Amino acid sequence: MIIAIDGPAASGKSTTAKGVSRILRIPYLDTGSMYRAITHIVITKNIDITQPVELKILLSDIQIRFEIVNGENCIFINNENVSSLIRSTEVTLFVSAVSAIPEIRKSMVELQRAIGKENGCVIEGRDIGTVVFPNADYKFFLVADVKVRAERRLVDLEKLGETKSLDDLMFEIEKRDLLDSSREHSPLRQAKDAIEIDTSLLSISEQIEKIVKHITNKE
Ligand code: DC
């Protein structure tokens, strides 16, 4: 079974998708982490993403895989566990530019389809219901007020030891949404057949419950 969960930045996709995956016992796939992992490599190796040759070498050289470490779903790129590094502000600010590149998207979408088809998955991102799995069994699109999203991001950043003002975070989130939804290739869009869920006033367990109920009531 493929359950697609899309939505803008910090709309609650990851927490919700993880919860749904745990309850329904279906593997979880965070596609944003894949674009973040590539962005981490682009930054650390100082790769010029405007140069097709550099892009080609980058894509032929990378290996992305997921592994559970101490109960957490971790992402490895070229055997390095980058799960924490990809949440940095630097990666967050640059990931929209990297994920807008068609060659990078093509390669990631192939990998996402291969992983997803293996055992089914609860897969979250921006283009899952529209491009990666347009025939997904269930599609959800999460939205939330920008202030609520910035407050959630603030809590995440505090866990990483970073501090930022709410205004700066709101600005960053809106900027990223604009870039992600206005790019030429696979922009952030709600699939016509996706169910929209506004998470602004919902608790995490309520978000998860809404999706699980929708799926189990239909079965
Ligand atoms: O979900 P996230 O914030 O970790 O995603 C990071 C970025 O990756 C997001 O700003 C856009 C990009 N992305 C994408 O283009 N397509 C996806 N399916 C998932 C994420």
Residues whose N, C-alpha, C, O or C-beta is under 5 A from the ligand:
A	BS01	DC	A9 T31 G32 S33 Y35 V95 S96 S99 E124 G125 R126 D127 R176 D180
